[in-house]
Amino acid sequence: MTQLYSQLQTYEEQLTKLAKVVDLEAYPIHDLDHPVTKELVARCKVQLDDIGCSVIADFVRPEAQERMRLEARRLMPCIFRSEQKHNPYMTKEDKALAEKHPNRYLQRRTAGFINTDIIPQESDMLAMYDNDIMTRFIGECLGVWPIYPWADPLARCPYGVLEDGDYFPWHFDGNEFTVSVSVEQPEEGGTFEYAPNIRSVDNENIDGVNRVLNGDKTNVYELEWKPGYLQLFKGRYALHRVQEVKGNGAWITALPTYMTDPDTVNRPEHSKQFYGRALPIHFEREGNRPDSLSD
Ligand SMILES: [Fe+2]
């Protein structure tokens, strides 16, 4: 069992740290019986059921968001940037499949990650992430419990970065839920689009995925996304992308990731592709996956 960093801190320590990042007067997420919190959780649940996505505006205090932005900017020289083509499942192309199968729909991706293992432990983002109070609140909103901060040392809570000309094409996430916090928005582009509930654990819905890849926007939503906003997203079942970023500024998003299985990590191939490295833990745990969906 993974030792969670939050287990080394008392409740009061975690509450104090969280209060510096989240406005607990506007959003008293430490008190799940508070009427404001109950209403917030109820709203998130309804939206997640309906469209697999819910946003909490101004969740992070402006000063904490600015500290996160400066932290990401400081760490930019250490970013792992990659450019490659991939299909929506992030798997190798299978030429035995029909040419129109989404597995063979390859798009160019240029993006970067500031890996979690180089982010200082005193980071505002990690204070929010390695925090039982936050985890409990997120679990309430998702309607899933228990959930845990992810065991993957690189991918558990990185900054995702897209700069001028970068594009993150249509894909499914390897994890069931994603929590994102906008840290910086570019001058132009960077719009998040998603097709909710387009596949399920036992139905890949190849035809529906193909329609979106071919430009059908009938069931595609655009996210209103500003610095300090928090997004809850079911990315394993929703096809999604970030449109090409243009001009000055960058799309910088903190990606605190939660799992129902605390021990699962990315496959080695996925870790190398996205984070530039695979660690021993990625190989050791490769066979330990919760389901057989492609990712
Ligand atoms: Fe994603």
Residues whose N, C-alpha, C, O or C-beta is under 5 A from the ligand:
A	BS01	LIG	D173 G235
